[in-house]
Amino acid sequence: MAVEIKNKKASYTYFLTDEFIAGLVLSGSEIKSIRGGKASIAESYCRFDRGELWVHNMYVAEYPNAGYIPQDPRRKRKLLLQRTELKKLEKKVKDVGVTLVPTLLFVAASGYAKLKFSVAKGKKLHDKRQALKDKDISRDIARMME
């Protein structure tokens, strides 16, 4: 069973351009919660800190059999990328209005948790309305074709 936790609001709220996939530094109980589907990336974002990329506000529920050491469910977690990719991303984020938004959290075939995130620029209200209109039109066309 493949675990895929999506951020559905990301494509509605932002124009998504480049996609990257990074590994996550997690504890043992956190990966067990993610494999159980007990995580959320709906309100998370990525930010640079001293040349390293971190994901903030990602929720990973506490694993019930984790033991006596409690974990903060919303702690920041380090993302693992190549140095060249980090430099490229750091240049893109320096532009005004550009951010890094997680779009998908999944467990790869290797068993490691991966985070797919995109370079994003915020949408204005009229862009969001147009996206909803386009979605409704395509849904109506699909209904007529059936």
C-alpha positions as CSV (number, residue, x, y, z in Angstrom):
1,M,0.0,0.0,0.0
2,A,1.6,3.3,-1.1
3,V,1.3,6.2,1.2
4,E,0.7,9.6,-0.5
5,I,-0.2,12.6,1.5
6,K,-1.1,15.6,-0.7
7,N,-1.4,19.3,-0.2
8,K,-4.5,20.0,-2.3
9,K,-4.6,23.7,-1.4
10,A,-1.1,24.4,-2.9
11,S,-2.2,24.4,-6.6
12,Y,-5.2,26.5,-5.7
13,T,-3.2,29.1,-3.7
14,Y,0.0,29.2,-5.8
15,F,1.4,29.1,-9.3
16,L,3.6,26.0,-9.1
17,T,6.7,25.9,-11.3
18,D,9.7,23.8,-10.7
19,E,9.4,20.5,-8.7
20,F,12.0,18.9,-6.5
21,I,12.1,15.7,-4.4
22,A,14.0,15.6,-1.2
23,G,14.6,13.1,1.6
24,L,13.6,13.9,5.2
25,V,15.5,13.5,8.4
26,L,13.0,11.7,10.7
27,S,13.1,9.7,13.9
28,G,11.9,6.1,14.0
29,S,8.5,6.8,15.4
30,E,7.9,9.6,12.9
31,I,8.4,7.3,9.9
32,K,6.0,4.8,11.4
33,S,3.3,7.5,11.7
34,I,3.9,8.5,8.1
35,R,3.6,4.9,6.9
36,G,0.3,4.8,8.8
37,G,-0.9,7.9,7.0
38,K,-0.9,10.1,10.1
39,A,0.7,13.2,8.7
40,S,-0.3,16.5,7.1
41,I,1.5,19.0,4.9
42,A,-1.5,21.4,4.4
43,E,0.0,24.3,6.3
44,S,3.7,23.6,5.8
45,Y,6.4,25.6,4.0
46,C,10.1,25.3,3.3
47,R,12.7,27.8,4.4
48,F,16.5,28.1,4.3
49,D,18.5,28.4,7.6
50,R,22.3,28.7,7.4
51,G,22.5,27.1,4.0
52,E,20.3,24.1,4.8
53,L,16.7,23.6,3.8
54,W,14.1,22.9,6.4
55,V,10.3,22.1,6.3
56,H,8.4,24.0,8.9
57,N,4.9,23.3,10.4
58,M,4.6,19.8,8.9
59,Y,2.4,17.7,11.2
60,V,3.4,14.1,12.0
61,A,1.2,12.5,14.7
62,E,2.8,10.9,17.7
63,Y,3.2,7.2,17.3
64,P,1.3,5.4,20.1
65,N,4.0,2.9,20.8
66,A,6.9,5.4,20.5
67,G,8.1,5.0,24.1
68,Y,8.8,7.5,26.8
69,I,10.5,10.3,24.7
70,P,7.8,12.6,23.4
71,Q,8.2,14.2,19.9
72,D,6.9,17.6,18.9
73,P,4.4,16.9,16.1
74,R,5.2,20.2,14.3
75,R,8.9,20.5,14.7
76,K,11.0,21.6,11.8
77,R,12.6,18.8,9.8
78,K,15.7,18.9,7.6
79,L,15.4,18.2,3.9
80,L,18.2,16.3,2.1
81,L,19.2,17.6,-1.3
82,Q,22.4,17.9,-3.3
83,R,24.5,21.0,-2.7
84,T,24.0,22.2,-6.3
85,E,20.2,21.9,-6.0
86,L,20.3,23.9,-2.7
87,K,22.2,26.7,-4.3
88,K,19.8,26.8,-7.3
89,L,16.8,26.9,-4.9
90,E,18.4,29.6,-2.7
91,K,18.8,31.9,-5.8
92,K,15.1,31.3,-6.8
93,V,13.8,32.1,-3.3
94,K,15.6,35.4,-3.2
95,D,13.0,36.8,-5.7
96,V,10.1,38.7,-4.2
97,G,7.0,36.7,-3.7
98,V,8.6,33.3,-4.3
99,T,8.4,30.5,-1.8
100,L,8.8,26.7,-1.5
101,V,5.6,24.8,-0.9
102,P,5.4,21.1,-0.2
103,T,2.9,19.3,-2.5
104,L,3.3,15.6,-1.7
105,L,4.7,13.5,1.1
106,F,5.2,9.8,0.1
107,V,7.2,6.7,1.1
108,A,9.4,5.6,-1.8
109,A,10.0,2.0,-2.9
110,S,13.2,2.1,-0.9
111,G,11.2,2.6,2.3
112,Y,12.4,6.2,2.9
113,A,10.0,9.1,3.3
114,K,10.3,11.7,0.5
115,L,8.8,15.2,0.2
116,K,8.0,16.7,-3.2
117,F,7.9,20.5,-3.1
118,S,7.6,23.2,-5.7
119,V,8.8,26.7,-6.3
120,A,5.6,28.8,-5.9
121,K,4.4,32.3,-6.5
122,G,1.1,33.4,-4.9
123,K,-2.1,33.8,-6.9
124,K,-4.3,36.8,-6.7
125,L,-8.0,36.5,-6.0
126,H,-9.0,36.8,-9.7
127,D,-6.5,34.1,-10.6
128,K,-8.2,31.8,-8.0
129,R,-11.6,32.5,-9.4
130,Q,-10.5,31.8,-13.0
131,A,-9.0,28.5,-11.8
132,L,-12.3,27.5,-10.3
133,K,-14.2,28.4,-13.5
134,D,-11.8,26.4,-15.6
135,K,-12.2,23.4,-13.2
136,D,-16.0,23.6,-13.4
137,I,-16.0,23.9,-17.2
138,S,-13.7,20.9,-17.6
139,R,-15.9,18.9,-15.2
140,D,-19.0,19.8,-17.2
141,I,-17.4,18.8,-20.5
142,A,-16.3,15.4,-18.9
143,R,-19.9,14.8,-17.8
144,M,-21.3,15.5,-21.3
145,M,-18.8,13.1,-22.9
146,E,-19.9,10.2,-20.7
